[in-house]
Amino acid sequence: MKIDLGEFNGKIYNLMRKLGYHPDKNSGKNQPSFSKPLKGGKFPRFHTYYLPEKKQLNLHLDQKAARYNKETDHSGEYNSPLVKSEAKRIKEYVNN
């Protein structure tokens, strides 16, 4: 789910920490990546990439670790009620 951060001009790392997210060092992409576990373990977790040129977050829910053999088995949710609720929480925080 795409989340537009509008006129956000702060540091993305500070914003994400305030929202309960931690930098994700194993993202494998050039964009900053952050995750927030839902329970005590590593999964399930909210996972987001920051697209600085668009001032946008790309949020999804990882149910389990991805397996990359010949196929991608991601088990990600992009528009579930839980993801929509988290996106709303982030938008409200940024707008206040």
N, CA, C and O atoms as CSV, one atom per row, in Angstrom:
chain,resi,resn,atom,element,x,y,z
A,1,MET,N,N,0.843,-1.167,0.000
A,1,MET,CA,C,0.000,0.000,0.000
A,1,MET,C,C,0.890,1.231,0.000
A,1,MET,O,O,1.800,1.351,0.820
A,2,LYS,N,N,0.628,2.124,-0.903
A,2,LYS,CA,C,1.395,3.366,-1.015
A,2,LYS,C,C,0.867,4.396,-0.018
A,2,LYS,O,O,-0.342,4.593,0.107
A,3,ILE,N,N,1.784,5.046,0.682
A,3,ILE,CA,C,1.431,6.084,1.645
A,3,ILE,C,C,2.180,7.351,1.261
A,3,ILE,O,O,3.408,7.397,1.339
A,4,ASP,N,N,1.446,8.379,0.847
A,4,ASP,CA,C,2.040,9.652,0.471
A,4,ASP,C,C,2.334,10.453,1.742
A,4,ASP,O,O,1.445,10.676,2.564
A,5,LEU,N,N,3.589,10.881,1.893
A,5,LEU,CA,C,3.979,11.642,3.083
A,5,LEU,C,C,3.832,13.149,2.891
A,5,LEU,O,O,4.213,13.924,3.769
A,6,GLY,N,N,3.291,13.567,1.769
A,6,GLY,CA,C,2.991,14.975,1.518
A,6,GLY,C,C,4.205,15.868,1.642
A,6,GLY,O,O,5.211,15.667,0.961
A,7,GLU,N,N,4.108,16.841,2.501
A,7,GLU,CA,C,5.173,17.833,2.665
A,7,GLU,C,C,6.184,17.442,3.738
A,7,GLU,O,O,6.877,18.310,4.269
A,8,PHE,N,N,6.282,16.180,4.061
A,8,PHE,CA,C,7.230,15.719,5.078
A,8,PHE,C,C,8.651,16.129,4.680
A,8,PHE,O,O,9.106,15.830,3.576
A,9,ASN,N,N,9.351,16.825,5.603
A,9,ASN,CA,C,10.707,17.297,5.328
A,9,ASN,C,C,11.707,16.823,6.360
A,9,ASN,O,O,12.869,17.229,6.319
A,10,GLY,N,N,11.290,15.975,7.284
A,10,GLY,CA,C,12.188,15.505,8.331
A,10,GLY,C,C,13.046,14.342,7.871
A,10,GLY,O,O,13.085,14.003,6.689
A,11,LYS,N,N,13.720,13.749,8.815
A,11,LYS,CA,C,14.549,12.572,8.540
A,11,LYS,C,C,13.678,11.328,8.657
A,11,LYS,O,O,13.015,11.111,9.671
A,12,ILE,N,N,13.690,10.524,7.618
A,12,ILE,CA,C,12.823,9.340,7.581
A,12,ILE,C,C,13.158,8.371,8.711
A,12,ILE,O,O,12.260,7.726,9.252
A,13,TYR,N,N,14.428,8.258,9.074
A,13,TYR,CA,C,14.814,7.337,10.150
A,13,TYR,C,C,14.198,7.772,11.479
A,13,TYR,O,O,13.772,6.924,12.263
A,14,ASN,N,N,14.142,9.069,11.743
A,14,ASN,CA,C,13.528,9.562,12.979
A,14,ASN,C,C,12.020,9.315,12.980
A,14,ASN,O,O,11.454,8.876,13.981
A,15,LEU,N,N,11.382,9.600,11.858
A,15,LEU,CA,C,9.931,9.377,11.750
A,15,LEU,C,C,9.589,7.916,11.994
A,15,LEU,O,O,8.683,7.611,12.769
A,16,MET,N,N,10.300,7.019,11.343
A,16,MET,CA,C,9.976,5.605,11.458
A,16,MET,C,C,10.231,5.082,12.867
A,16,MET,O,O,9.474,4.244,13.358
A,17,ARG,N,N,11.282,5.560,13.523
A,17,ARG,CA,C,11.519,5.152,14.919
A,17,ARG,C,C,10.369,5.585,15.819
A,17,ARG,O,O,9.926,4.822,16.677
A,18,LYS,N,N,9.888,6.807,15.624
A,18,LYS,CA,C,8.767,7.310,16.423
A,18,LYS,C,C,7.501,6.486,16.200
A,18,LYS,O,O,6.647,6.403,17.083
A,19,LEU,N,N,7.380,5.882,15.029
A,19,LEU,CA,C,6.231,5.040,14.704
A,19,LEU,C,C,6.421,3.591,15.134
A,19,LEU,O,O,5.531,2.763,14.944
A,20,GLY,N,N,7.596,3.278,15.721
A,20,GLY,CA,C,7.848,1.919,16.215
A,20,GLY,C,C,8.563,1.012,15.237
A,20,GLY,O,O,8.636,-0.197,15.460
A,21,TYR,N,N,9.092,1.565,14.157
A,21,TYR,CA,C,9.799,0.784,13.139
A,21,TYR,C,C,11.306,0.834,13.372
A,21,TYR,O,O,11.829,1.761,13.991
A,22,HIS,N,N,11.985,-0.183,12.860
A,22,HIS,CA,C,13.433,-0.270,12.947
A,22,HIS,C,C,13.999,-0.429,11.539
A,22,HIS,O,O,13.369,-1.053,10.685
A,23,PRO,N,N,15.192,0.134,11.290
A,23,PRO,CA,C,15.798,-0.073,9.970
A,23,PRO,C,C,15.975,-1.559,9.687
A,23,PRO,O,O,16.365,-2.331,10.563
A,24,ASP,N,N,15.683,-1.943,8.461
A,24,ASP,CA,C,15.817,-3.334,8.034
A,24,ASP,C,C,17.063,-3.437,7.175
A,24,ASP,O,O,17.085,-2.958,6.041
A,25,LYS,N,N,18.088,-4.055,7.709
A,25,LYS,CA,C,19.385,-4.104,7.027
A,25,LYS,C,C,19.438,-5.123,5.908
A,25,LYS,O,O,20.365,-5.087,5.098
A,26,ASN,N,N,18.491,-6.019,5.833
A,26,ASN,CA,C,18.521,-7.087,4.839
A,26,ASN,C,C,17.520,-6.867,3.714
A,26,ASN,O,O,16.980,-7.831,3.170
A,27,SER,N,N,17.270,-5.629,3.364
A,27,SER,CA,C,16.235,-5.358,2.365
A,27,SER,C,C,16.648,-5.746,0.957
A,27,SER,O,O,15.801,-6.142,0.156
A,28,GLY,N,N,17.947,-5.640,0.634
A,28,GLY,CA,C,18.405,-6.009,-0.694
A,28,GLY,C,C,18.047,-4.999,-1.763
A,28,GLY,O,O,18.224,-5.277,-2.949
A,29,LYS,N,N,17.553,-3.845,-1.383
A,29,LYS,CA,C,17.210,-2.787,-2.336
A,29,LYS,C,C,17.962,-1.525,-1.942
A,29,LYS,O,O,18.534,-1.441,-0.855
A,30,ASN,N,N,17.954,-0.543,-2.843
A,30,ASN,CA,C,18.659,0.707,-2.575
A,30,ASN,C,C,17.841,1.686,-1.749
A,30,ASN,O,O,18.380,2.676,-1.254
A,31,GLN,N,N,16.548,1.427,-1.592
A,31,GLN,CA,C,15.713,2.314,-0.792
A,31,GLN,C,C,15.829,1.949,0.685
A,31,GLN,O,O,16.001,0.778,1.022
A,32,PRO,N,N,15.733,2.956,1.579
A,32,PRO,CA,C,15.677,2.624,3.006
A,32,PRO,C,C,14.465,1.738,3.286
A,32,PRO,O,O,13.388,1.947,2.727
A,33,SER,N,N,14.650,0.762,4.145
A,33,SER,CA,C,13.616,-0.207,4.460
A,33,SER,C,C,13.472,-0.297,5.975
A,33,SER,O,O,14.461,-0.211,6.703
A,34,PHE,N,N,12.232,-0.472,6.453
A,34,PHE,CA,C,11.955,-0.507,7.887
A,34,PHE,C,C,10.956,-1.621,8.183
A,34,PHE,O,O,10.131,-1.968,7.338
A,35,SER,N,N,11.038,-2.175,9.387
A,35,SER,CA,C,10.086,-3.210,9.774
A,35,SER,C,C,9.631,-3.000,11.215
A,35,SER,O,O,10.316,-2.380,12.029
A,36,LYS,N,N,8.439,-3.546,11.497
A,36,LYS,CA,C,7.836,-3.459,12.824
A,36,LYS,C,C,7.114,-4.782,13.090
A,36,LYS,O,O,6.050,-5.031,12.523
A,37,PRO,N,N,7.691,-5.640,13.957
A,37,PRO,CA,C,7.033,-6.915,14.263
A,37,PRO,C,C,5.688,-6.703,14.956
A,37,PRO,O,O,5.508,-5.751,15.715
A,38,LEU,N,N,4.753,-7.605,14.682
A,38,LEU,CA,C,3.444,-7.536,15.329
A,38,LEU,C,C,3.421,-8.289,16.647
A,38,LEU,O,O,2.636,-7.965,17.539
A,39,LYS,N,N,4.275,-9.284,16.772
A,39,LYS,CA,C,4.329,-10.101,17.984
A,39,LYS,C,C,5.772,-10.145,18.455
A,39,LYS,O,O,6.594,-9.355,17.992
A,40,GLY,N,N,6.094,-11.046,19.358
A,40,GLY,CA,C,7.430,-11.140,19.917
A,40,GLY,C,C,8.500,-11.605,18.967
A,40,GLY,O,O,9.671,-11.281,19.169
A,41,GLY,N,N,8.150,-12.358,17.931
A,41,GLY,CA,C,9.144,-12.879,17.002
A,41,GLY,C,C,9.406,-11.935,15.837
A,41,GLY,O,O,8.974,-10.783,15.849
A,42,LYS,N,N,10.107,-12.428,14.846
A,42,LYS,CA,C,10.439,-11.618,13.677
A,42,LYS,C,C,9.254,-11.468,12.719
A,42,LYS,O,O,9.124,-10.449,12.041
A,43,PHE,N,N,8.396,-12.482,12.666
A,43,PHE,CA,C,7.227,-12.474,11.777
A,43,PHE,C,C,5.983,-12.829,12.563
A,43,PHE,O,O,6.086,-13.557,13.550
A,44,PRO,N,N,4.823,-12.355,12.175
A,44,PRO,CA,C,4.538,-11.415,11.099
A,44,PRO,C,C,5.049,-10.020,11.453
A,44,PRO,O,O,5.251,-9.692,12.623
A,45,ARG,N,N,5.252,-9.207,10.414
A,45,ARG,CA,C,5.759,-7.853,10.621
A,45,ARG,C,C,5.286,-6.931,9.514
A,45,ARG,O,O,5.076,-7.349,8.376
A,46,PHE,N,N,5.121,-5.657,9.878
A,46,PHE,CA,C,4.923,-4.644,8.863
A,46,PHE,C,C,6.290,-4.352,8.267
A,46,PHE,O,O,7.290,-4.300,8.982
A,47,HIS,N,N,6.328,-4.162,6.966
A,47,HIS,CA,C,7.574,-3.891,6.272
A,47,HIS,C,C,7.307,-2.780,5.269
A,47,HIS,O,O,6.313,-2.817,4.543
A,48,THR,N,N,8.190,-1.797,5.230
A,48,THR,CA,C,7.990,-0.678,4.321
A,48,THR,C,C,9.297,-0.234,3.687
A,48,THR,O,O,10.359,-0.284,4.307
A,49,TYR,N,N,9.196,0.199,2.450
A,49,TYR,CA,C,10.305,0.825,1.736
A,49,TYR,C,C,9.983,2.305,1.613
A,49,TYR,O,O,8.831,2.685,1.402
A,50,TYR,N,N,10.999,3.126,1.745
A,50,TYR,CA,C,10.829,4.568,1.558
A,50,TYR,C,C,11.337,4.962,0.187
A,50,TYR,O,O,12.464,4.636,-0.184
A,51,LEU,N,N,10.506,5.662,-0.565
A,51,LEU,CA,C,10.864,6.163,-1.886
A,51,LEU,C,C,11.079,7.674,-1.765
A,51,LEU,O,O,10.121,8.439,-1.884
A,52,PRO,N,N,12.321,8.117,-1.528
A,52,PRO,CA,C,12.567,9.533,-1.230
A,52,PRO,C,C,12.177,10.481,-2.360
A,52,PRO,O,O,11.721,11.593,-2.093
A,53,GLU,N,N,12.345,10.072,-3.607
A,53,GLU,CA,C,12.018,10.963,-4.722
A,53,GLU,C,C,10.519,11.251,-4.802
A,53,GLU,O,O,10.110,12.280,-5.340
A,54,LYS,N,N,9.711,10.352,-4.272
A,54,LYS,CA,C,8.250,10.538,-4.266
A,54,LYS,C,C,7.711,10.915,-2.894
A,54,LYS,O,O,6.520,11.194,-2.752
A,55,LYS,N,N,8.579,10.925,-1.875
A,55,LYS,CA,C,8.152,11.112,-0.478
A,55,LYS,C,C,6.995,10.169,-0.176
A,55,LYS,O,O,5.908,10.586,0.223
A,56,GLN,N,N,7.266,8.886,-0.379
A,56,GLN,CA,C,6.225,7.870,-0.280
A,56,GLN,C,C,6.767,6.621,0.403
A,56,GLN,O,O,7.921,6.239,0.211
A,57,LEU,N,N,5.908,5.991,1.204
A,57,LEU,CA,C,6.204,4.693,1.801
A,57,LEU,C,C,5.436,3.632,1.035
A,57,LEU,O,O,4.313,3.871,0.589
A,58,ASN,N,N,6.031,2.475,0.882
A,58,ASN,CA,C,5.369,1.326,0.283
A,58,ASN,C,C,5.258,0.269,1.384
A,58,ASN,O,O,6.231,-0.416,1.698
A,59,LEU,N,N,4.074,0.145,1.959
A,59,LEU,CA,C,3.829,-0.680,3.146
A,59,LEU,C,C,3.173,-2.005,2.789
A,59,LEU,O,O,2.290,-2.063,1.934
A,60,HIS,N,N,3.609,-3.060,3.448
A,60,HIS,CA,C,2.935,-4.362,3.346
A,60,HIS,C,C,3.175,-5.137,4.643
A,60,HIS,O,O,3.972,-4.730,5.488
A,61,LEU,N,N,2.483,-6.238,4.778
A,61,LEU,CA,C,2.608,-7.109,5.943
A,61,LEU,C,C,3.234,-8.422,5.492
A,61,LEU,O,O,2.669,-9.137,4.664
A,62,ASP,N,N,4.408,-8.734,6.045
A,62,ASP,CA,C,5.072,-10.009,5.781
A,62,ASP,C,C,4.574,-11.031,6.786
A,62,ASP,O,O,4.737,-10.843,7.992
A,63,GLN,N,N,3.968,-12.113,6.304
A,63,GLN,CA,C,3.493,-13.164,7.195
A,63,GLN,C,C,4.617,-14.112,7.607
A,63,GLN,O,O,4.611,-14.662,8.708
A,64,LYS,N,N,5.586,-14.294,6.699
A,64,LYS,CA,C,6.728,-15.168,6.980
A,64,LYS,C,C,7.900,-14.717,6.129
A,64,LYS,O,O,7.755,-13.867,5.251
A,65,ALA,N,N,9.057,-15.291,6.397
A,65,ALA,CA,C,10.267,-14.922,5.654
A,65,ALA,C,C,10.130,-15.304,4.188
A,65,ALA,O,O,9.510,-16.312,3.848
A,66,ALA,N,N,10.715,-14.486,3.334
A,66,ALA,CA,C,10.706,-14.787,1.902
A,66,ALA,C,C,11.712,-15.888,1.603
A,66,ALA,O,O,12.779,-15.956,2.213
A,67,ARG,N,N,11.358,-16.744,0.660
A,67,ARG,CA,C,12.271,-17.794,0.192
A,67,ARG,C,C,12.550,-17.530,-1.268
A,67,ARG,O,O,11.628,-17.472,-2.081
A,68,TYR,N,N,13.807,-17.372,-1.606
A,68,TYR,CA,C,14.171,-17.041,-2.977
A,68,TYR,C,C,15.024,-18.146,-3.576
A,68,TYR,O,O,16.247,-18.021,-3.634
A,69,ASN,N,N,14.409,-19.200,-4.012
A,69,ASN,CA,C,15.115,-20.233,-4.767
A,69,ASN,C,C,14.888,-19.902,-6.235
A,69,ASN,O,O,15.562,-19.033,-6.789
A,70,LYS,N,N,13.970,-20.572,-6.848
A,70,LYS,CA,C,13.608,-20.225,-8.219
A,70,LYS,C,C,12.374,-19.341,-8.265
A,70,LYS,O,O,12.093,-18.709,-9.284
A,71,GLU,N,N,11.641,-19.296,-7.168
A,71,GLU,CA,C,10.431,-18.495,-7.113
A,71,GLU,C,C,10.436,-17.644,-5.856
A,71,GLU,O,O,11.138,-17.937,-4.888
A,72,THR,N,N,9.645,-16.591,-5.889
A,72,THR,CA,C,9.489,-15.740,-4.713
A,72,THR,C,C,8.271,-16.213,-3.941
A,72,THR,O,O,7.162,-16.230,-4.476
A,73,ASP,N,N,8.466,-16.588,-2.713
A,73,ASP,CA,C,7.370,-16.978,-1.828
A,73,ASP,C,C,7.342,-15.956,-0.708
A,73,ASP,O,O,7.981,-16.138,0.328
A,74,HIS,N,N,6.605,-14.892,-0.917
A,74,HIS,CA,C,6.671,-13.732,-0.047
A,74,HIS,C,C,5.632,-13.738,1.060
A,74,HIS,O,O,5.933,-13.308,2.173
A,75,SER,N,N,4.448,-14.199,0.802
A,75,SER,CA,C,3.341,-14.188,1.762
A,75,SER,C,C,3.067,-12.781,2.279
A,75,SER,O,O,2.816,-12.593,3.469
A,76,GLY,N,N,3.115,-11.803,1.398
A,76,GLY,CA,C,2.866,-10.420,1.774
A,76,GLY,C,C,1.421,-10.027,1.561
A,76,GLY,O,O,0.769,-10.477,0.619
A,77,GLU,N,N,0.934,-9.184,2.445
A,77,GLU,CA,C,-0.411,-8.620,2.313
A,77,GLU,C,C,-0.251,-7.130,2.055
A,77,GLU,O,O,0.504,-6.451,2.751
A,78,TYR,N,N,-0.962,-6.621,1.052
A,78,TYR,CA,C,-0.815,-5.225,0.675
A,78,TYR,C,C,-2.063,-4.385,0.927
A,78,TYR,O,O,-1.947,-3.170,1.087
A,79,ASN,N,N,-3.231,-4.975,0.968
A,79,ASN,CA,C,-4.469,-4.219,1.147
A,79,ASN,C,C,-5.396,-4.830,2.184
A,79,ASN,O,O,-6.603,-4.589,2.148
A,80,SER,N,N,-4.862,-5.607,3.097
A,80,SER,CA,C,-5.708,-6.216,4.126
A,80,SER,C,C,-6.182,-5.134,5.103
A,80,SER,O,O,-5.600,-4.050,5.144
A,81,PRO,N,N,-7.221,-5.411,5.882
A,81,PRO,CA,C,-7.679,-4.444,6.884
A,81,PRO,C,C,-6.567,-4.038,7.862
A,81,PRO,O,O,-6.510,-2.884,8.288
A,82,LEU,N,N,-5.701,-4.965,8.211
A,82,LEU,CA,C,-4.599,-4.650,9.127
A,82,LEU,C,C,-3.623,-3.663,8.491
A,82,LEU,O,O,-3.165,-2.734,9.156
A,83,VAL,N,N,-3.305,-3.851,7.232
A,83,VAL,CA,C,-2.403,-2.936,6.520
A,83,VAL,C,C,-3.064,-1.568,6.364
A,83,VAL,O,O,-2.410,-0.540,6.535
A,84,LYS,N,N,-4.351,-1.553,6.041
A,84,LYS,CA,C,-5.071,-0.283,5.903
A,84,LYS,C,C,-5.099,0.475,7.221
A,84,LYS,O,O,-4.962,1.698,7.237
A,85,SER,N,N,-5.274,-0.240,8.320
A,85,SER,CA,C,-5.285,0.386,9.640
A,85,SER,C,C,-3.923,0.992,9.977
A,85,SER,O,O,-3.851,2.100,10.509
A,86,GLU,N,N,-2.851,0.273,9.670
A,86,GLU,CA,C,-1.504,0.780,9.929
A,86,GLU,C,C,-1.196,1.983,9.035
A,86,GLU,O,O,-0.572,2.942,9.489
A,87,ALA,N,N,-1.620,1.943,7.792
A,87,ALA,CA,C,-1.419,3.078,6.887
A,87,ALA,C,C,-2.137,4.313,7.415
A,87,ALA,O,O,-1.602,5.420,7.352
A,88,LYS,N,N,-3.335,4.128,7.928
A,88,LYS,CA,C,-4.096,5.246,8.498
A,88,LYS,C,C,-3.370,5.826,9.707
A,88,LYS,O,O,-3.308,7.045,9.866
A,89,ARG,N,N,-2.826,4.968,10.553
A,89,ARG,CA,C,-2.082,5.418,11.738
A,89,ARG,C,C,-0.866,6.246,11.327
A,89,ARG,O,O,-0.589,7.286,11.925
A,90,ILE,N,N,-0.147,5.788,10.313
A,90,ILE,CA,C,1.035,6.509,9.833
A,90,ILE,C,C,0.641,7.872,9.266
A,90,ILE,O,O,1.274,8.880,9.579
A,91,LYS,N,N,-0.397,7.907,8.437
A,91,LYS,CA,C,-0.870,9.171,7.831
A,91,LYS,C,C,-1.276,10.172,8.903
A,91,LYS,O,O,-0.937,11.352,8.820
A,92,GLU,N,N,-2.010,9.692,9.916
A,92,GLU,CA,C,-2.452,10.585,10.985
A,92,GLU,C,C,-1.264,11.133,11.761
A,92,GLU,O,O,-1.263,12.306,12.135
A,93,TYR,N,N,-0.261,10.312,12.007
A,93,TYR,CA,C,0.923,10.767,12.722
A,93,TYR,C,C,1.680,11.834,11.916
A,93,TYR,O,O,2.098,12.852,12.467
A,94,VAL,N,N,1.847,11.597,10.638
A,94,VAL,CA,C,2.571,12.532,9.770
A,94,VAL,C,C,1.815,13.849,9.653
A,94,VAL,O,O,2.438,14.910,9.616
A,95,ASN,N,N,0.503,13.808,9.595
A,95,ASN,CA,C,-0.300,15.020,9.412
A,95,ASN,C,C,-0.478,15.825,10.690
A,95,ASN,O,O,-0.972,16.951,10.635
A,96,ASN,N,N,-0.092,15.285,11.833
A,96,ASN,CA,C,-0.245,16.029,13.103
A,96,ASN,C,C,1.060,16.519,13.630
A,96,ASN,O,O,1.100,17.158,14.682
